[in-house]
């Protein structure tokens, strides 16, 4: 039978539906060039109208004052002997970089006092809830055992609160790997069997992942969002306790002005050296930094795309993202959609704020420097894309500040690199170009091409002090908090871990400077990034890949060392932190991804966090479930072989597909035509497995007619058996 024209009805015996009945809600695309201020809603609660003006004066006023002082001192440093064009350039670059760290310092100061005065806010679990909340987890080519195990652990913890009936659970799959796709379906079936028929765990797979994660969420909202006043958005590596989720739901119900409530996810489950450094830093320094942000942002905050609760109707009405004019990297789909969604929902008159001390919100981090670099490339493009969004009409000034923070977070690297280059050029000029000691203008003293060394040293000390101050704020608070101090291994281990983190960060900083500078230049030259799944395991990266990634960085470090020694030993001393980091780029990157090094530090209690010593029960449960599921079901089983061999699963898979629609004549995609031709030519299932490419497999498994062809193919062993029997007869 011709598979191209074959039609079959949907199987009459369908399993439990993979999704609930649709409840559509409109999500109009928002205009960036027009906004009617009269349409902005008024806040209903008077308490929400108070602005954190004192914190903002300290952060921005203090940052401005500190920047002005730094600019004055830097001018005094370079004015000795006259301010040349290169010195002006150095001054401007210093001012840009110094203002960045000054703002971080003043925000850290506010966070320190905020935590000293208010301490950790306690959140009592609600006794009841009124509304229905959807918990959604977008997934993209993730290991099913991990994500389904994690969601089951969250589901169990929410059920333990007694409020589980108020939550429905959704896997929103954008997976493009056909093997992982069918593994997800198999994991869903197994999960529902374990949790029972009333678990309300659903699954939806998009054949075309338009607009990536933002499009994935938008598809859910427009089709099913009308049934849910709120939705909790998770990432594939997210964990949230039942207490945290029901608390978010209760806060959203109690605050009609809230559009998004964000939590502070702590990093857990990390064991490589690099990941443990990040995990320690996030746990010890993160609360101070987050508290400072929360203090000055107030209800004009930001959204990080996960571990947050969103008012669905507000999100649908005001967060429909337009495509930007032009081609990527600056045009097309908005990559860093979370910042933009927060800005648009705040523009509409809803508040966006953070609960930095709410416990029970967790995530994971990339295991190595190269993995961070891969993720950073996508984030860099998304944040630089925000330059197109700064003029958006009607935005709150704080939203524009969030955009600027993200943009400058990546521009800081090339600006720092330029500052170093200009400094080297000035030294070269002073060393090899004969100065004009006596100019044509009348002066009492000759013009000497030099800096104010004493003032320069003092300014360097000030810069390093304010750069490291937020880290020391976090360390101080951790040392005086008994639970945190004991969880980190005691006073001495906590102090040593802090020093180790600072040393590792200093060595990694110049490498990341070059990596991010490369990302920025790559984007400015018009190259788009892909959408690769994030590596989440602790397996090491091949050494050859590390060498290819960092050999240019090491070569630049060696060249800088040789040039510095030829020019001036003092130049080498000044640049030594940068030079050392670059020369050691390959071994540092290799060491960062090593599981053995991370576990070795763990055994002696260094870079330890309280969540490692007293593992959250939900993390233990999620890890155990992930291992069990991986042992029961192979995450990487061949999808064609499974569909062919397992009739029960094949029927379930077909039931998961959208209702059958007859193909219009002439509507033939190349992938489907190729899949059909290869399946018609195949004499065995082994032929089909060998011939079908991933895109052709995806098309075939979305098509009931082609699935039927796959099911009827004999195996090679069976064919041989038949041939032998016929020969014997």
Residue pairs with C-beta under 8 A, 6 or more apart in sequence:
3 676
3 679
3 680
3 705
3 706
3 708
3 709
4 663
4 668
4 676
4 705
6 705
6 708
7 660
7 662
7 705
8 660
8 704
8 705
8 708
9 660
10 654
10 655
10 659
10 660
10 704
11 651
11 654
11 655
13 651
14 655
15 189
15 652
15 655
16 192
16 197
17 202
18 188
18 202
18 203
18 204
18 655
18 656
19 170
19 202
19 203
19 204
19 224
20 168
20 200
20 202
20 224
20 227
22 223
22 224
23 223
23 224
23 225
23 226
23 227
23 228
24 222
24 223
24 226
25 221
25 222
25 225
25 226
25 312
25 313
25 316
26 222
26 316
26 317
27 218
27 221
27 222
27 225
27 316
27 317
27 319
27 320
28 317
28 320
29 320
29 321
29 322
30 318
30 319
30 320
30 321
30 322
30 344
31 322
31 393
32 322
32 389
32 391
32 392
32 393
33 392
33 393
34 393
35 347
35 392
35 393
35 394
37 394
39 348
40 347
40 348
40 349
40 394
41 348
41 349
41 350
42 349
43 49
43 257
43 349
43 351
44 256
44 257
45 255
45 256
45 257
48 255
48 257
48 299
48 351
50 298
51 298
52 295
52 296
52 297
52 298
55 110
55 114
55 295
55 296
55 298
56 296
58 106
58 109
58 110
58 296
59 103
59 106
59 107
59 110
59 292
59 296
60 103
60 106
60 296
62 102
62 106
62 109
63 99
63 102
63 103
63 105
63 106
63 107
66 102
66 105
66 106
66 466
67 95
67 98
67 99
67 102
70 94
70 95
70 98
70 102
70 459
70 462
70 463
71 91
71 94
71 95
71 98
73 455
73 458
73 459
73 462
74 90
74 91
74 94
74 95
74 98
74 459
75 83
75 91
76 452
76 455
77 451
77 452
77 455
77 456
77 459
78 87
78 90
78 91
78 451
79 87
80 448
80 450
80 451
80 452
81 447
81 448
81 449
81 450
82 447
83 91
84 426
84 429
86 422
86 425
86 426
86 429
87 426
89 422
90 419
90 422
90 423
90 426
93 415
93 418
93 419
93 422
94 419
96 412
96 415
97 412
97 415
97 416
97 419
98 463
100 408
100 412
101 463
101 466
101 467
102 466
104 289
104 466
104 467
104 470
105 466
105 467
105 469
105 470
107 289
107 292
107 293
107 296
107 470
108 288
108 289
108 292
108 469
108 470
108 473
109 292
109 469
109 473
110 291
110 292
110 295
110 296
111 287
111 288
111 289
111 290
111 291
111 292
111 293
111 295
111 470
111 473
112 288
112 292
112 473
112 476
112 477
114 291
114 292
114 294
114 295
115 287
115 288
115 291
115 477
116 477
120 357
121 355
121 357
121 358
123 243
123 247
123 355
123 358
123 359
125 161
125 243
125 246
125 247
126 163
126 246
126 247
126 249
126 250
128 163
129 163
129 166
129 246
129 249
129 250
129 253
130 253
131 166
131 229
131 230
131 249
131 252
131 253
132 166
132 167
132 168
132 227
132 228
132 229
132 230
133 166
133 167
133 168
133 228
133 229
133 230
133 231
133 232
133 245
133 249
133 309
134 167
134 168
134 169
134 170
134 220
134 224
134 225
134 227
134 228
134 230
134 231
134 232
134 312
135 154
135 158
135 167
135 168
135 169
135 170
135 231
135 232
135 234
135 245
136 170
136 172
136 217
136 220
136 231
136 232
136 233
136 234
137 147
137 151
137 169
137 170
137 171
137 172
137 234
137 235
137 236
137 238
138 172
138 173
138 174
138 213
138 216
138 217
138 233
138 234
138 235
138 236
139 147
139 171
139 172
139 173
139 174
139 175
139 184
139 236
140 173
140 174
140 175
140 176
140 209
140 213
140 236
140 531
140 533
141 175
141 176
141 177
141 180
141 533
142 175
142 180
142 236
142 533
142 536
143 180
143 536
143 630
143 635
144 180
144 183
144 184
144 186
144 187
144 629
144 633
144 635
145 187
145 626
145 627
145 629
145 630
145 633
145 635
146 236
146 536
146 626
147 171
147 236
148 171
148 184
148 187
148 188
148 190
148 191
148 625
148 629
149 622
149 623
149 624
149 625
149 626
149 627
149 628
149 629
150 237
150 238
150 239
150 622
150 625
150 626
151 169
151 171
151 191
151 201
151 234
152 191
152 194
152 195
152 622
152 625
153 239
153 618
153 621
153 622
153 625
154 234
154 239
154 240
154 241
154 242
154 245
154 618
154 622
155 164
155 169
155 195
155 199
155 201
156 621
157 241
157 242
157 243
157 245
157 617
157 618
157 621
158 164
158 167
158 242
158 245
158 246
159 242
160 242
161 242
161 243
161 246
163 242
163 246
163 249
166 246
166 249
167 200
167 245
167 249
168 200
168 202
168 228
169 199
169 200
169 201
169 202
170 201
170 202
170 203
170 204
170 220
170 224
171 184
171 188
171 201
171 202
171 203
171 204
172 204
172 206
172 216
172 217
172 219
172 220
173 181
173 184
173 203
173 204
173 205
173 206
174 205
174 206
174 209
174 212
174 213
174 216
175 181
175 184
175 205
176 209
176 694
176 698
177 694
178 639
178 694
178 697
178 698
178 701
179 636
179 637
179 638
179 639
180 635
180 636
181 205
181 639
181 698
181 701
182 637
182 639
182 642
182 643
182 649
182 653
182 701
183 633
183 634
183 635
183 636
183 637
183 639
184 203
184 205
185 203
185 205
185 649
185 652
185 653
185 656
186 633
186 642
186 649
187 629
187 633
188 201
188 203
189 649
189 652
190 629
190 632
190 633
191 199
191 201
192 199
192 201
195 201
203 656
204 219
204 220
205 656
206 216
206 219
207 698
207 702
209 215
209 216
209 531
211 218
211 321
211 333
212 333
212 335
212 531
213 305
213 337
214 321
214 333
214 334
214 337
214 341
215 333
217 233
218 320
218 321
220 231
221 231
221 312
221 315
221 316
222 316
225 231
225 312
225 313
225 315
225 316
226 312
228 312
229 311
229 312
229 313
230 249
230 252
230 253
230 309
230 310
230 311
230 312
231 309
231 310
231 312
231 315
232 240
232 245
232 248
232 249
232 308
232 309
232 310
233 305
233 306
233 307
233 308
233 309
233 310
234 240
234 306
234 307
235 305
235 306
235 307
235 363
236 534
236 536
237 363
237 364
237 534
237 536
238 265
238 306
238 307
238 362
238 363
239 268
239 361
239 362
239 363
239 616
239 618
239 619
239 622
240 263
240 307
240 360
240 361
240 362
240 618
241 359
241 360
241 361
241 616
241 618
242 360
243 359
243 360
244 263
244 358
244 359
244 360
244 361
247 358
248 261
248 263
248 308
248 309
248 355
248 358
249 309
251 258
251 261
251 309
251 355
252 258
252 261
252 309
252 311
255 261
255 351
257 299
257 349
257 350
257 351
258 311
258 350
258 351
258 353
259 310
259 311
259 314
259 315
259 345
259 346
259 348
259 350
259 351
259 352
260 301
260 303
260 308
260 309
260 310
260 311
260 315
260 341
260 342
260 345
260 350
260 352
260 353
261 308
261 309
261 352
261 353
261 354
261 355
262 301
262 302
262 303
262 304
262 307
262 308
262 352
262 353
262 354
262 355
263 307
263 308
263 354
263 355
263 356
263 358
263 361
264 286
264 287
264 290
264 354
264 355
264 356
264 357
264 358
264 361
265 306
265 307
265 361
265 362
265 363
266 282
266 283
266 286
266 361
266 362
266 363
266 609
266 611
267 275
267 278
267 279
267 282
267 283
267 362
267 363
267 364
267 365
268 279
268 362
268 363
268 364
268 609
268 611
268 612
268 615
268 616
268 619
269 364
269 619
269 623
270 276
270 278
270 279
270 364
270 365
270 367
270 538
270 598
271 367
271 538
271 595
271 598
271 599
271 602
272 367
272 368
272 538
272 540
272 592
272 593
272 594
272 595
272 597
272 598
273 504
273 591
273 592
273 593
273 594
273 597
273 598
273 601
274 366
274 367
274 368
274 369
274 372
274 592
274 593
274 598
275 364
275 365
275 366
275 367
275 368
275 538
275 598
276 598
276 601
276 602
276 607
277 500
277 501
277 504
277 505
277 592
277 607
278 365
279 365
279 607
279 609
280 497
280 501
280 607
280 608
280 609
281 471
281 501
281 505
282 365
283 609
283 610
283 611
284 471
284 474
284 475
284 478
284 484
284 488
284 494
284 498
284 501
284 609
285 470
285 471
285 473
285 474
285 475
286 474
287 356
287 357
287 474
287 477
288 470
288 473
288 474
288 477
289 470
289 474
290 354
290 356
291 356
291 357
293 301
293 302
293 354
293 356
294 301
294 353
294 354
294 355
294 356
297 353
297 354
297 398
298 353
299 351
299 352
299 353
300 346
300 351
300 352
300 396
300 398
300 399
301 342
301 351
301 352
301 353
301 354
301 398
302 338
302 339
302 342
302 352
302 354
302 399
302 402
303 338
303 339
303 341
303 342
303 352
304 338
305 337
305 338
306 363
307 361
307 363
311 350
314 345
314 348
314 350
315 341
315 345
317 348
318 344
318 345
318 347
318 348
318 350
319 340
319 341
319 344
319 345
321 333
321 334
321 337
321 340
321 341
322 334
323 331
323 332
323 333
323 334
324 330
324 331
324 332
324 333
324 334
324 385
324 388
325 331
326 332
327 526
327 528
328 381
328 528
328 529
329 381
329 384
329 385
329 523
329 526
329 527
329 528
329 529
330 384
330 385
330 387
330 388
330 523
331 388
332 528
334 340
334 382
334 385
334 389
335 378
335 381
335 382
335 385
335 529
336 379
336 382
336 383
336 385
336 386
336 406
337 382
339 383
339 386
339 402
339 403
339 406
340 386
340 389
342 352
342 399
342 402
343 389
343 392
343 395
343 396
343 399
343 400
343 402
343 403
345 352
346 352
346 395
346 396
346 398
346 399
347 392
347 394
347 395
347 396
347 399
360 616
360 618
362 611
362 616
362 618
362 619
364 536
365 372
366 372
366 374
366 375
366 534
366 535
366 536
367 535
367 536
367 537
367 538
367 539
367 593
368 540
368 541
368 589
368 592
368 593
369 508
369 511
369 512
369 588
369 589
369 592
369 593
370 541
370 545
370 546
370 549
370 589
370 593
371 534
371 535
371 541
371 593
373 512
373 515
373 549
374 532
374 534
374 535
375 534
376 512
376 515
376 516
376 519
377 519
377 522
377 529
378 529
378 531
379 410
380 410
380 516
380 519
380 520
380 523
381 519
381 523
381 528
381 529
383 406
383 407
383 409
383 410
384 407
384 410
384 411
384 520
384 523
386 403
386 406
386 407
387 407
389 403
390 400
390 403
390 404
410 516
410 519
410 520
411 520
413 512
413 513
413 514
413 515
413 516
413 517
413 520
414 516
414 517
414 520
414 521
416 513
417 513
417 514
417 517
420 575
420 578
423 574
424 563
424 567
424 571
424 575
427 567
427 568
427 571
428 567
429 449
430 449
430 450
431 567
431 568
435 447
435 448
435 449
436 447
437 446
437 447
437 448
438 446
438 447
439 447
468 502
471 498
471 501
471 502
472 498
475 494
475 495
475 498
477 484
478 484
478 485
478 488
478 494
479 485
479 491
479 494
479 495
483 610
484 610
485 491
485 494
486 610
486 613
487 608
487 609
487 610
487 611
487 612
487 613
487 614
488 494
488 497
488 608
488 609
488 610
488 613
489 497
489 605
489 606
489 608
489 613
490 605
493 605
493 606
493 608
496 606
497 606
497 607
497 608
500 601
500 606
500 607
501 607
506 577
506 581
507 580
507 581
507 584
507 588
508 581
508 588
508 592
509 577
509 578
509 581
510 557
510 577
510 578
510 579
510 581
510 582
511 550
511 553
511 581
511 582
511 585
511 588
511 589
513 578
514 552
514 553
514 556
514 582
515 553
538 595
538 598
539 595
540 593
540 594
540 595
541 593
543 590
546 586
546 589
546 590
546 593
547 586
549 589
550 585
550 586
550 589
551 586
553 582
553 585
554 582
554 583
554 584
554 585
554 586
556 582
557 578
557 579
557 580
557 581
557 582
557 583
557 584
557 585
558 583
560 575
560 578
560 579
560 582
561 572
561 579
561 583
564 571
564 572
564 575
564 579
565 572
572 579
581 588
591 597
598 607
601 607
602 608
602 612
611 619
638 689
639 697
639 701
640 685
640 688
640 689
640 692
640 697
640 700
640 710
641 685
641 689
642 649
643 649
643 650
643 653
643 701
643 707
643 710
643 711
644 650
644 685
644 688
644 710
644 711
644 713
644 715
647 711
650 707
650 711
653 701
653 707
654 704
654 707
657 702
657 704
660 704
669 699
671 695
671 696
671 698
671 699
672 696
672 699
672 700
672 703
672 706
674 693
674 696
675 692
675 696
675 697
675 699
675 700
675 703
675 706
676 706
676 709
678 687
678 688
678 691
678 692
678 696
679 688
679 692
679 700
679 706
679 709
679 710
679 713
680 709
681 687
681 691
682 688
682 691
682 713
683 713
683 714
683 719
684 713
684 714
684 715
684 716
684 718
684 719
685 710
685 713
685 714
685 715
685 716
686 715
686 716
687 713
688 710
688 713
692 700
699 706
700 706
700 707
700 710
701 707
714 722
